[in-house]
Amino acid sequence: MRLESLVADRIGEELQRRIVQGVYVQGSLIPPERTLAKEFACSRSTVSRALAGLARGGLIERRPGRGTRVLPLGGRATPALL
């Protein structure tokens, strides 16, 4: 597994934790990729990969030009993170 994939997985886990814990609440926008890349000291493509995984998992909705919105959890949260 490439380093970028490992970093993206860790970022995805952290963002998922924040969603589950209510840091990013249902319906809210999460920070832009550029902001998250600075926070996690990585490239935007790594953040984009992490967000793509969360979108596939049904936690967020990505809309170009409109941002990334947190979707209702609806039981999709990983129990280990609760």
Residue pairs with C-beta under 8 A, 6 or more apart in sequence:
4 43
4 45
4 46
4 49
5 49
7 40
7 42
7 46
8 46
8 47
8 49
8 50
8 53
9 50
9 53
11 36
11 40
11 42
11 46
11 47
11 50
12 50
12 51
12 53
12 54
14 40
15 24
15 30
15 36
15 50
15 51
15 54
16 54
16 57
16 59
16 77
16 78
16 81
17 81
18 24
19 54
19 59
19 60
19 70
19 73
19 77
20 73
20 77
20 78
20 81
20 82
21 81
24 30
24 70
25 70
26 70
26 71
26 72
26 73
27 69
27 70
28 69
28 70
29 67
29 68
29 69
29 70
30 36
30 60
30 67
30 68
30 69
30 70
31 39
32 67
32 68
33 44
33 47
33 48
33 51
34 44
36 47
37 43
37 44
37 46
37 47
40 46
40 47
51 60
51 62
51 68
52 62
54 60
55 61
55 62
57 76
58 71
58 74
58 76
59 70
59 71
59 73
59 76
60 68
60 69
60 70
60 71
61 68
61 69
61 71
62 68
63 69
